[in-house]
Amino acid sequence: MPSISPNVLASLQSQTKNIRNICVLAHVDHGKTTLSDCLISSNGIISPQMAGKLRYLDFLEAEQERMITMKASSISLLYQQLQDGQPSNYLINLIDSPGHVDFSSEVSTAVRITDGALVLVDCIEGVCIQTHAVLRQAYQEKVRPCLVINKIDRLVTELSMTPREAYQHIKKVIEQVNAITGTLLSEEVLLKEFSINEKLDINKSSSVESTQEEDDSVQDLEDLKEIGSDYYFSPDKGNVAFTTAFDSWGFTIKQFVDLCHKKTGIKKEILSKTLWGDYYYHPKEKKIYKSPRGNLTPMFVTFILNSIWEVYKTVSNDYIDRERLDKIIAMLGLKVHQRDLASKEPKIVLSAVLQSWLPLSDAVLAMVVEKLPNPIDGQALRMDKIFKPIDSKVSSPEEGEIKQKQKEMIEQTKQCNPSHDIDVVSYVAKVFVNGDKGVTAAVHRPVPPRRVQPSAVPKQQPTTTEGTSSDSTSTTTTTTTTPTPAPAPTPMIRQPLILRQPIQQQEKDTDDFIAVVRVFSGTLRKGQKVFVMGPRFDPMNPTHDVQEIEITRLYLLMGRSLEPIDEVPAGNVCGVGGGIGSLVLKSATISTSLKCPSIANMMFVSSPIVKVAVEPENISDMPKLVQGLKMLNQADPLVEVYVQESGEHVIVASGELHLERCISDLKDSFAKINVIVSSPIVPFRETIVEVDPIKGAASPPQAEVIRQMTANRMVRVYIKAVPLPKNISIFLEQHSTVMRDLFLGGKNKDKDINQADKHSKKEAAQGDREEFQNQLKEEFVKAGPIWEAEYNRIWAFGPKHIGPNILLNHIPNYCESFSSWKPAHQRGIQSLKKSKLQNDNENETDETTEEKEEIEEKEEDEKSQASSQIIIDQEDKFRKILELDNSIVSGFQLATYAGPLCEEPMMGVCLVVEDIEFMEGDFTDKYGPISGQLISTIKDACRSAFQAKPQRLMEALYLCEVQVSSIALGKMYSVLSGRRAQIIKEGMKEGTPIFCIQARLPVSESFGFSQQTMIKTSGAASTQLFFDNYWEIMEQDPFFQLSTEEELEDHGSNIASLGNNIPRQFVDKIRKRKGLFVEEKLVQHAEKQRTLSKKN
């Protein structure tokens, strides 16, 4: 077939109903890129003989070497289908995505900009860990999938199954996939039912009638159950294809309906429903039965698999039955090239016959056209998920106008309206480097973008430019600036490398970055002025995180090449150049209106965990390294790049392979310099455990209270540390993103925002805040009655205000009205009022604990020095605590960010402020402001309280899935045990010689794991490592000392005989890396005589 002209493909972009945006999803090595090659060959771009071998969309050198996909690539294809005797042209925008879990972020970008997905499953390996992950991603984004059972030939050539055995095996694979989708659907249905029932119960108790919102929720639930049927796979529904992509053949049930109709005379409608399932055809009676009769086999076996198996018997690995082969070709009426038939290679002959009989591209693309939605239907289902919900409450006429405009724009995206007269709404899913031209030196660009400033926001004009809505030029901003007090110092943890200014290029016609864009509404055109809106853009404050630029280049994405085009209507995927890619940090929204609603961030299934520090070999290349790191941060959706307090430039990746890819991109494409890379820096956490493991977890033990005084001895703090229940710690760790949005969402935004907008934001966030509070309260209830009472005493979370540690307030008479959900200026007000009603002669020392009295007896010398001072009364005490609230919290944040073991963050620690005492006197002295002294005092007290408990190190663990053949099983277990892996699940896949092992592998032991596995098992095992934010306490005490007779008998008097204390080794390595003190002996026996041999 001749290659399709790009002009033909571009002309099809305006036929929205004939467009299909699809992605290919699967576990690694299940055949995604090979399948894509087969579809590409149907357009004449590559030779059919090279399909599956060329890997056309893997254009990176590393991808070709490793034979895995690392970057998602897009290509546009033409498919012609006969409808009522007339050919109908369809535009297929195909995106091939990686299967390796390290590059799961590329899958997220592919799913966001498509409407349908082809989910591939290896018929022997079945459902794997990444299969489950991509199905969940597709379901969450409301992308409709079709199932492709790949590598059918392995059932014949490797497992030597009979057709009936193969049918039973395939049936079980489909059931496994349906079990996953059924679980996803039931989870969402149960959550919606619970939400609806909760609202109904509230209305019944308050005698309120059902609202329109509740009626809509019930209708949404019914619609959800109907949509769920689209995620149920069955060959008789036409959404399952059976393929062998490497040989370029495949089929669906529909392709055999005509053949069986001619052979049996049964109606096509009946055959389409009975060719799959337990239906049996009796050839003599010419009837179909639902139960087996005699030796009858299912119709799928009789009419389909038997025919395919017959071809494989005719052409085996070492023999070709020419006579039988000629009869098969004549009976099926196939046209096979004589050159292929004359080949002495059985594989070539077999592939040629099956390709001619069952061409893969026809089967798969026909299924795509018939079963996957066009952009109009797809966006109607997906827009509610893609756009953030708009709050119905309105606090000002201006806000009401903006929200009304947003609702209109969302409605236009649901209709996929390509009109030139409406605002453009499009989404940048990722940016990539133009590999053919590379990254050029930094010279000024001819058409520089400009950042929108408050004074630069255009006022409303009576006329607008052609194709641009007046909303893009009709925003009036009223700003009021009020002086705000300087916040208390907070820990400077890290400085993210964010590209504040656009990357500049040479004046020649080049594009360093190309943005991959999905147009949801309107038409994107050359010469059009648009706004590039970052993830923090807020239509209520349209001067922050937004820049304006003119579109100068649009491209049709054709895999390894880019074809210039003039415009892109709604419903298409395209490339946008001309400098727009350099303005995007990972993802962005492009619109012609500043009133564009916010698009939700993409969901990633894995998190960055492995980090390294980088520096240039030549120190003079540091500016190039910084610029290269900024570009890397832009181009990779998941990588994190920042500068530590020590000045080190750090790259954080999701795994070893992802890290290797990032370093390669940095050296070869972005910075273009040689860099020095440190050893991988594995994160650890510090925690404490119960003194007596027999005690129940629901009852916090009595811990030693630590007393600490400020430098000027004017303030005393009393703090103790207790372990936080595991369920609360896990909940806080898993909801760190939610906490960041709730507590830190507006931290870095512009201050010039009017009071109405502030009130609007407060109202919008209230619902999410209450939901989070209720979920957290449930976790406290689960932890036990004592912890349930502690919920209202929460002072802060840490580190960074969102971590898995809690600061509790136990200050007498101060905690009754205290809550972390209140602003600082509202905390403890009721306690202040109550203190005024108490008698002046009330003894304030009755609330002190026995621990505090013991500490005071031990430190009489300090007490005598402060005996001349008088403790201030309760009312003044509460006022000073309120004034110093930020200092107390900041000290807690510093302590939890860097623990005393090895300066790693704490996790699962509850620090309790028992009391704070103030002395009368002047707080301003030579030691500096009392706020700074208190920060240091709180930090030291928290660390001392932490050290008063048994300390432990926590390590991150990967979820490891291994598939290994039975002959190499023992060697695989040897590799796992040598790396401290914990086996979770193991078993043999039914009907195959493959064992599947699930284990927890420490991140610190994961480096080189894949290579060692390949060497030890001679390539008979495949591994996948997935980080799901799982942390585990290392049981061994890093500071273990011999203390009992039994321990002396077991280990001897020498502590060195204890063997490997792995936590202590990790602690020492981390302290050495950070330049901290390490207690070690360089010479064990200095007095021992040494005999040095003399050599001539």
N, C-alpha and C positions, 0 to 999 in steps of 0.2 A: 504494500500500500504506500503511495507517495506521501511525503511529509505534508502536514496541514499548514497552510499559510497562517501566520499570526493575525493577518487582517481578517481572515474568516473567523477565527476565534474571538477577536475583538468585536466583530459585528454581532456575535451571539450574546454578548453581555447585556444587551437591551431586552432580550427575550427572557424575562425573569422566571416564567413558569418552566422553561426548558434548561434551567441551571441547577446543578447539584454540587454543593460544597461538601466534600467528604474527606475524612482522615482515615488512615490505616493504623489500627491499634493492636498490640499483641505483646506477649512475653518475648524476651530476647530469643533469637534464633528460631522463631516460629514461622518465618517466611514473609515478613512484611515487604521488604525491599524487593525480593524476588517476585512477589505478586505485582508490585508496582511496575517492575520491568516488563512484565507480560502485558499490562494495560498500556504502557507507553509504546510498546512495539506495534500495537494495533493502529497507531497513528503514523507509523513509518519513521519515527524518530530514531529508533534503533532496530537492528535486524532481529527477526524472531528467533534466529539461531543463537543470538547473544543474550536473549532474555533470561534472567536468572544468573547469568555469569558476569555481565558487565556492571551490575549494580549502579545504574545510571544516576540515581539521585544521591548516591554516596560519593560526592565529588571531593571530599577532603582526603588527603593522603593517609591520615591516620585511620579513617573509616575503611578505606580499601585494604590497608594492611591488617587491621584487626577483624575485618569483615563484620562489623557491627555499625549501626547507624548512631551518630552522635548529635546531629543537628536535624531538626525538622525541615523538610524541603517541599516546595510547592511546584506544581506543574499543571497547565491547562490542557485538556484533551477534548477531542471531538468524538461523539458517538452517534451513529445513525441507526435509527430503528424504524421499521416499517409499521405504519399505523393506517389501517384501512387501505392498504396497497400503496400508500404514499410515504416516501422517506421523510422522517422528522429528525432534525438535528438537535443534539443536546450538548451543552457545555459542561464538562466535568472538571471542576477545580479540585485536584487531588493533592493531599498533603500526606507525605510519608513521615512517620514519627519514630523516635527511638524506642527500643524495648528494654534497654538496660535501665535499672532503677536509678542509677546515678544521673541519668538525663531525663528524669520524669517531668521536670519543669517544661521541657520541650513538648511533652504530651499535653500539658495544660494549655499551652499556647495554641496547639493544633485543635484541641477540643473547643476552645472559646470561639474560634472564627469559622467553624463548620456547623452544618445542620445534621449531618449523618455520619456514621462511622462503620467501617468494616472491621469487625473484631475477629482476628485469626486465632485459631487454636490448633496446635499440633495434635493430630488424632492419636498419637501414641503417648506423648507426655501429658496431654489433657490440660486441665485447668491448673495454672501455676500462680505464684504469688503476684506477679505483675498482671496476669489476666484479671485477677480479682480487682486490682487497683485501677486498671483502665476502665473496667465495667462500672466501677463506682464513680469515676470521674465523668464518664459519659452520662450516667444517670443524674448526677448532681447538676450538670450543665444542660440537662434535657435534650441531649443529642440522641437521635433515634439510631439504634445499631442494627446491623445485619451480621449474621454469623457465617464465618467461612471455616469449614473443617479442612485443614490443609494436610498435605503429605499422606494422602490416601494410599499411595503406592507402597508405603512402608508396611502396611498391613499384609501385603502380598510378599514383597521381597525380603523383609526382615523377619516378620513374625510368622509367615507362612499360614495365615489364617484362611479358613474356608469362607465363602461369601456369607454364610449364615453367622459364623462367629464374628466376622467383620461388622455385620449389621448390629449385633448385640453390643459390640464394643462402641460403635459410633453412637448408638442410642444412649449409652451411659454417659458419654462425653457431653452430649446435648443436655442431658438431665443435670449434669454438674453445673453447666453454665446457667440453666434455668433456676437452679437452686440459689445461685448468687443473686440473680436479678429479682427473684421472689423475695429474698431477704431484704434487699434494698427497698422494694416497694412496700413491704409490710412495715418496715421501720418508719417510713414517712407517713403511711396511713395511720399507724398507731399514734404518732406524735400529733397529727392533725385532729384525730378523734379526741385525744386527751385535751388539746387546746379548746376545742369546741365545747366539750362537756364542762370544762372548767368555767367558761364564760356563761354557759346556760345555768350552772349552779349558782353563780354569783347573781345573775339576774333574778332567779327564782327566790333567793334569800332576801333580795332587796325589792321584790315585787315590781321589777322593770320588764317591760315588754321586749320581745325580740327585736334587735336592731337590724338594719339593712346589712351591716358589716357581718353579722353572724349568719344571715341568710346566704350571703356570698361565700362565707367560709364553708358552709354545708355544701353549696354547689361546687366549690373547688374540690372538696373531698370526693364527690361523685365523679367529677371530671378526672381526678387523679386515678381513680380505680379503672376508668375506661382507658386512659393513656397507658396504664400499666400493661395492658394486653399487647402494646407495641413492643414491649421489652421481653415478651415470651417468644422463644425461638422454636419453630417447628417447620420441617421441610414442606409440609402440605400447605403452610401459609405463604410459602415463597420467599421467606427471609433467611433461608439457610442454603449455602452453596458448598459443594464438595469439590476439592481441587487438589492437584499436584502442581504447584506453581513452578517448580524447577523444570518440569517437562511441558509446561504451558497448556495443560488441559484441565477441564473442570466442567461441572454441570450442576443444574438444579432440576427439581422434579418436573418443572414445566417443559424442559427440553425432551423428555421421554413420553410426554402425554400423546403427542401426535403419532409417534412410533407404535406405542401400545394400542392406540385407537385403531390403527390400520391392521394390527395383528389380531386383536380380540373383538373389535366391533363395539366395545363398551363406550358409552358417552364420555366425552372429554371432561365434563364437569364432575362425573363420578371418579374418573381416573385421577384427577388432580387432588382428590381428597383421600384416595385409598392407596396411592403408590407409596405412602409412608405410613407406618404403624402396623399393627397386628391385623392385617387384612390378607386373606389367602385366596388365590384364584385357582378354580378347578377347571383345567383345560377341556375336559370331556363335557362337563355340564355347562361350561362357559358362565359360571356364576362366581360371585365374590362372597366369601364367608368371613365372619368376624372371629371364628375360632378355627384352629388347625384341624384339618381332615387328613388322616393318614400321613403320608410323607410330604405333604404340601409345605412350601416355604413362604414366608411373607412376600408380597408382591414387589417390594423394594429389592429383595434378593433375586426373585425370579426374573424380573424384567430389566434390572439395571446392573446389579453387582455381578451376576452370572456372566453377562455379556462382557464386562470389563475384565473380569478374571480370565475369561477365555482368550482375550487378546494377550494377556500376560503369560498364559500358558503357551500360546503360539510363538511368542518372542520372549524367550527366557534369557538369562545372563550369558549363556554359552551356546545357545541353539536357536535357529530360526526355521520354523516349519513353513517354507515358502508356499507350498501348495495350499495349506490351510489359510495362510495369510491372504493369498489372492482371493479365496472364496469370501473371507470376511470383508475385504475391501469392496468386492463386487456386490455383496449382499447389502452393505450399508450405502453403496453408491458414493464412495469417497474418491476425492481427487488428490492423490499423493504424488509428489514429484518423483520421477523415476530415479533421479540421482540419489535421493534418500533411501528408496527401496533397494537400490543396488548396493548400498553400503554393507560392509562386512561387520560393522559395529552394531550389535543388537540394540544398544541404547538409542542410537540415532534412528533406527527403523521404528522402534516402539514409540518414541516421542513423535515422529512424523505422522504415524497412523492416528494416534490419539489426538494430536493437535488438529488434524484434518476432521476428525469425527466430532470431538468435543472441545472446540476452542475456548480457552479460559476467558478471554476478554469478552466474548459474546455473553457467556453465562453470568459473569460478575457484573458487567455494566448494565445488562438488562435488569438484573435484580436491583441495582442501584437506582435506575430510573423509575422502576415500578414501586419500590418499597421505601425508599428514602425520600424525605420531603424536599420540595423546592424552597427557595428562600422565603417565599410568602408564607407557606405553611410552617416552616421551621421557626421563623422569627415570631410568629403569632404564639407559639408555644414557649419560646425561650426568653422573651423580653422581660417577663416578670422576674426571672431569675438573674438576668444580666444587670438590670438597672436596680439601684438601691431604692427601697420604698420611700415614697414621698409622704411626709407627715401631713395629715389633713388639717391640723391646727394652724391658724393664720393670725399673726399679731399686728400686721400693718397692711394697708392697701398695696404697697409696693411688693411685699412678700406674697400676697395673694395673686398678684399679676404674674410674678415669676413662676409660682407653682402651677398656675393655670397653663402657662406656656410650656412648662415641662411636661404636663400631662398630654398636651397636644402633640409634642414631639415624640413622646413614647408611643402614642397611638399611631403616628406616622411610621415609626419603626416597625410596629406590629404588622402594618400593611405593606411594609417594604416598598414604600412609595419612592419611585426614582425621579420624581418631577424636579425640574430645574428651578421651580418657584418656591420650594420649601428649603428649610435649613438642612445642611448636611450633618449627619451624625455618623461617625465612624470610629473604629477602635484600633489602636496600634497594639498588636499582641506581642511583638518582639521586633528587634532590629538586628540586622546581620551585616557583616562586612562584605562589601562588594569584592569577592575573591579574585575576579579577573583583573581588577585595576589596583586592588590593594589600598592601603592607607598612605596618603601622601603627606608631604611636609606641611607645616603650619604656615599658611599665607592667607591673607584676608580674602573672604568670599565676596564675589561681586554683589550678591543680593543678601545682605545680612538680615537675620530676623531681629525683631525688637521685642523687648520685654514690656508687657502692658503695665504701666504705672498708674497710680491714682489720677494723676493729672492728664494721662494719655487716654483714658477711657472716653471714647467719643460720645458726644451728646446726641440726643435724638434729632434726626434730620428729616425733612419732609420728603426727600427722595432717597432711593437706594440704588446701588449699582445692580446691574443685571445679574440675576441668578443668586443674589444674596438677600436674605430676609432683613427687614428693618430691625429685627431684634438684635442682630449682631452689631448694630451701630446706634442703639437707643438705650444704653444703660447709663443711668444717672446715679452717682454714688455720693452719699452724704456721709462724711466721716467726722467723728468727734474724738478728739484725743484727750484723755484724762490722765493726769499723773498717777502712776502706780508705784507703790513702795518696792524697793529692790528686794527680790526674794533672797532667802537665806541660801548660803552656798550649798550646792549639791555636788556629789562626786562627779568629776569629769572622767567618764568611763572610756569613751572612745570618740573619735571624730570620723564620721563616715565620709568617704570620698564621693562627693556628688558633683556632677558637672554643672556648675552654675552658669558658665558661659559656653556658647556653642563651639564645637571643634571647628577650627578654621581649615580651609583647603586651599589648594592652588587655584589660580585663576583659570586654569584649563578646565575643560568640561569633564569633571570627574565627580563621582559620588562615593564617599567613604562608607557611609552607613545607608542602608536601604531599610525602610520601615515596612513591615508586613501588615497590611491594613485590611480590615473587613468593613465595607460600607453598609450601614444599616438603613439609611434613608437619604434621599436627595441624590445628587450626582456630583462626584468629585471631578474637577476640571483643572486643566493647566491655566495658570494666570489667576486662579481664585485665591483670595485672601482668607485664611482660616486661623482659628485659635487652637494652639496645642496646649491641652489642659492636663496637668499632672494629677497624680492620685489624690493630692490634698486640695485640689481646686474646689471651691465652694461658690455656687452661683450667687449666694447672698453676700459674698465678699469677692467680687470678680477682679481683684487686683493681685491675688496671690497664686503662685504656682501656675501661671498661664503666660504664654508668649504668642505673638502674632507673626505669621510668616506667609509668604506667597508661594503657592505650589508651582514649581517650574518643571518638574519631571514626574511622569507617571509611567509605570512599567507593567507589562504582562509578565507574570512569573512563569518561566519555562525551564525550571530546574537549574541547569548550569548557565543559562543565558537569560538576559532581560530584554524584552521587546518594548520599545517606546510606544505609548498610546496617548491619545488626547484627553479622554474622559473615561470615568468608571461609574456606571449607574449602581444604584442600591442592589444589594444581593450578591455582590462579587468580592473576590479577594484580589488584591493588587499590591504592587510595590510602589512606594512613594520615595522619591529622592529629592535632590535639590537642597540638601541641608536639613530637611525636617527630621531625619533620623538622629541627628546629633543633638536635637532638643529633647529627646525622649529618654527618660531614665526607666528602662525595662518595659514599661507600658504607659499608654496615654490615651486620651480621647481627643479626636479632631472634630471640630464643629465650626460652622460659620456664625454661631450664636453663643454669646456668653451666658445665656440662660439654659444651656444644655444640661440635662440631668446627669448626675454622677453615675458612672458605670462601676459595678462592683469589681473588686480585685479578684484575680484568678486564685484558684485553690491548688496548693501543691501538696502532694502526698508524702514528700520527704523533706527533711530540714538539713541545712548545712551543719556539718559536725566536725570535719577535718580541716585544720588550718595550718598554714605555714607562713613564715615571715620571708619577705623577699627584699633584696637590695641589689643595686647594679654592681657589676664587676669594677667598672670605672666610676668613681664617685661623681665625676662631672656629668654623668648621664642621669643623675637623679631627676631633673625636670622631665626627661623623656619617660622615665619609669612612672612618675606620678601621672603624667598625661595618659600613658598606656593603661594604668590601673583604672583611671576614670572611664576610659573607653571599654575596658573589660567589664566594668560594673554596669555599663549601659547595655552591652550586647548580650550578656548572659542573664536569663530571668531569675536564676536562683542564687548565684554567687554573691557573697558579701565581701566588700573591700573596705577597710578602714585603717586608721592610724591609731596605734596604742599610745598610752601615756608615755611609754619609753621612747616613742618616736619610730617604732618599727611599723612598716607597711605590711599588713596582714591580709591574706586571701583565705576565705573560708568556703569550702566546697562540700558537696553532699557525699563524696566518697573518693577513693583513691583514683579511680579512672577519671572522674570529673575533675579532680585536682590536676591530674596530668594534662588533661585537655586545656584547662585554663592557663597553665604555665606555658604550654606550647603556643597558644594564641597570643599570650602576652609577649613572648620572645619573637615570634615570627610575623605577627600581623599588627599588633598595637604599638608596643614600645620599640620593637626592632632593635633590641640591644641584648647583650648577654647578661643574665641575672644570676645571683647566688640565692639558692633556695634552702631554707633551713630544714631540719628534720621535722616531720609532722608533729604539730602541737596538739595533743589529745586533751580535750577538756575533762576535768574532774570536778566533783562537788565535795564539800565538807559537811559532815553531819554529826549528830550525837545520838547515842542509844541509851536505853534504860540501864540503870545500874544493876538491877536484878531482873533477868529475863523472865522469871516466873510471874512477875506482876502483870496484871492485865493492861492492855494498851489503852483501854478507855479511861484509866485513872492516872493522871500525871503524878509522878512521885514527887515527894518534897525534895527540892533541890537547894543547894547552898546559895544563899543570897549574897551577892557581891556588893560591897560598898565602895564607891569611888568618889573622890572629891575633886573639885576644880582646882586649878593652880593657885587661885587666891583664897581657897578654903571657904568660899562663900556659899557653895552649893554642894549638897550631898545627894547622890543618886544610889538607889538600891535596885539591883537587877538580878534576875535568875534566868536560867535557860532550861527548857524541857523539850523533849522530842515532840514534833508535831505528828499527829496521827497520819498514817500512810495515805488514807483516802483523801484527806484534805490537801496534802502535799501534791499528790498526783493531779487532783482537780485544778489546783492553781497552776501547775506546770502546763497542763493541757489547754488552759484558757488564758494563757499569757497574751495572745493576740487580742482577745476580747477585752482584757484588762487594759491593754495599751490604748485601744480605741476609746474606752470609757474614761480612763483617768488621765491619759496623756494626749488625747486627740487634738486638743486645741493649744497644746503647749507652745508650738513654734509658729503659730499663725500670726498674721498682722494684728496690730493692736488698734488700727484705725477702722473699727467696725462699730456701727451704731448700736444703741441699747436694744432696739427692737430685734435686730439680728441675734444678739446675745440671748435674749429671751427665747427666740425661736429655737436656737440650737439646744438650749437647756431643756425645752419641752420635748424636742426630738429624741434626746439621749435618755430621757427619764425612763421610757419603757424598757430599753435594753439594760439599764442599770438595775431596775427592779427585778428583771428576769435573772440577771446574774446573782443578785443578792439572794433570791429565793433558792437558786441552785446551791449556792455556797452554804446557806443555812441548813439545807437538807444534809449536806456532808457533815456539818457539825453535829447534827442530830444523830447521824449514823455512828459517829465516833463515841457517843455515850452521853449520859446526862451531865457530867461535869463539863465536858467540852461544849455541850449545847448552851450552857450558861455563859460561856466565854465569847459567844458570837458578838454580843453587843459591846464587848470590851476591845474590839479590834481597833488598833491605833493606826497601823500602816502595814503595807506589804513591801517586801524587799527581796533582792536588790532592784534598783531602777524602778521602784514603786510598783512592780508587776511580778515580782519573783515568788517562789514557793516558800517564803518565810513570813512569819507574822510577828508584829510587835503588839503585845497586849498591855492594857492599862489597868493596873490594880491599885492605883493611888486611892487611899481612903476618902470616901465622900466626893470623889471627883468623877467617878466612872458611871454614875447613875444615868446621866443624860448624854454620855459621851458615845460617839459613833464615828467610824472612819468614813461614813457616807455623808457626813456633814462638812461644810467648809470650816476652816480653822477658826474663823471669827465667831462661829456659832457653837463651838464645842464648850461644854462645861458651864453654860450659862445658868442652867437650873441649879447646878451645884453651888454657883456663886450666890444665887438668891436664897438657897436653903441655908447656906452658912451664916447669913445675916440673922436668921431666926434662932440660931443656937445660942446657948448661954455663953457669956464671956468666960465663965470659970470652968467650961467643959474641958476635960482632960484630953488633949490631942495626942498624947502618947500611948493611949490604950490600944490603938490599932497596930502598933509596931509588933513585929513577929519575934519569936524566940531566936531565930537565926540572927536578926539584927542586933539583939541584945548581946549575943555571944561575940559578934564581930566587934561591938563597941568595947567589950571587956578586954579583947585582945589588943585593941588599938587605943589604950588609955592615953598614951603620949599625945596622939593627935587630938584626942578629945580635950585634954587639958589646955592645948594651945588655943582651941576655939571656945573654951568655957566662958570667956568674957563676952562672947557674942550671944545674942538672944534670937531664938527662932521666931520668925515673923508669924502673924496670925494667919488663920486659914483663908480668909477672903483675899488678902494680898498674895498669899501663896498661889491660889488659883489664877489670879490675874497674871502673875509672872509666868506661870506654866503656859498660859495662853499666848503670852508675848513671845515665849521661847519655843513654841510648838515646832516651828520649822527646824530649829537647831536640834531638837530631840530626834525628829524624824531623819534629819540629814546624818546624824551620828549613827543611827540604826542602818541607814542605807550604806554608809561606808563600811560598817562592820560586816554586813551580810555580803557585800560585794567581794571582800577579800578576807577570808577566814585566817585563823592563826596557824593552821597546819602548814599550808604552802601557798597562801594568798589566792586560793581558788574560791569561787562563790559558795556560800552556804546553801543548803537545801534541806527542807524538812525540819527547821529549827524554829521554836517558839520562844521569843525573848519577852520576859514579863517585867514591866516597870512596877516594882512594889511600892516605891515612894520616892519623892523628891523633896528635899528640905532646903530652905533658903535662910540665910543668916541676915540680920539687919546690918546695914552698912553701905558704903559707897562701892558699887560694882565696877566702877571705872578705875583701873589702876594700871600698874606697869605690865600686867599680864595680858592686857588688851581687852577688847569687848567681851562681855560675859557670854554672848552668843557663840563666839568662836571657841571659848574655853569649854562650853557645854558640849559642843560637837565632839571635841577630842575626848572629853570625859565619858560621854555616852558610848563612843566607839570603843574605848579601852574597857569599859565596864562590860559591854556585850562580849568582847573577846575573852575577858577573864571568866565570865559566866559560862561561856562555851567550853573553855578549858577545864572548868570544874567538873564536867561530865565526861564519861568515856567517849573519846573522839574516834570517828571512823571516816574512811574515804569512800566516796561513791564513784563508780565508773559507768560510762555509757556503754550500752550493749546493742549490737546490730541484731535484727531478726534475719537469720541465715537460712536460706532454702537450698538444699543440695539434691540434685538428681544424679544418681550413680548406678551403673550396671552392677549386677550381682557379683561379677568377678573381681571388682575393685572395691567392694564394700568394706573389707577389713582395712585396707590402706586409707580409705576415707575417714574411718573412725580414728585411726592413728593420727591423722592430721588434725582432726577436731580436738582430740584429747590433748595434744601437744600445745594447743592454743587456748586452753582453759574454757572450751565451749561447753555449754550445758544443753543436753539433748532434751527437746520439748516433745517432739512427736516423730515417729518413724513408722514406716510401713511400705509395703510393696504395692505398686499400681497394678490393679487387677488386669490380668491378661497380657502383661508385659514383663520383661525381665528388669524393669527399672525400680530401684528403691528411692523413696522420697524421704528426706530427713529434714526436719525443722529444728533449729538450734539457736541459742543465744550466744553470740560471739562478741567478746570485748572489743571495742573499737581499737584499743591499744594493741591488740593482737591481730588485727585484720590486715596489716600492711604486708603485701606479698602473699596473701592467702590464696588468691586465684592462681598465681603462677605455681605455687607449691602443689596445689591440688592437681593442676594439669600434669606436672612432672611425676608426682607420686602415683597417680591413677592412669598415666599414659593417655590422657585425654578422654577417659571414660566417665568423667564427672563434670557437671556444670554447676556453677554456684551463683547465687544472687544475694547481695547484702542490702538490707533495707533498714534505715534508722527511723523508728517510730516513737522517738522521744522516751525511750525506756532507760531508766537508771536503776542501779542495784547497789546495795551496801556491801562493801568488802568486809567479810566477817572478821578477818584477822586484825588485831590491834596493831597499829603502826608503831606504838611505843610499848610493846609487851616487855615486861620484866619478870624474871623468876621470883616467885614470892611464896610458894608452898613447897613442902617436902616432896609431894608427888611430882611437881614440875621439875624439881632438882633431880629426882630419880630418872625422869623421862629424858631430860635434856642435858644433864650434867651441870657443872658449875660455870661452864663457859657459855655466855649468851650467843657466841658465834656458832655454836652447834645447833641452833634452832633451825638452821636451814634457810630457805628463801622466805623472808618476810616481804612478800610482794608489795603490800601497801607502803611499807617503809622505803622500798626501792623507788617507788613512784614519787613519794614525798621528797626524797633526796634529789631525784632528777629534776623535779620541778623547781625546787629551791635553788639548785645550782644554776638552772637556766635563767631564773629571775634575779640571780645575784644575791640571794639570801644566805644567812648563816647555815652551814651544814655541819653537824657533829659527826666527824669520822676520824679514824685513826689511819694515818698513812703508813706507820710502822707499828706492827703489833708487838714485837719483842726487840727493842733497841739494844738490849744487853747481850743478845744471843751472839755467840761467836760465829763468824762467817769465814769460810775458807775459799779464797779466790784462786782458781787454777791459773797457772802461768803457762802461756803458750808461746812457743818460740816463733 
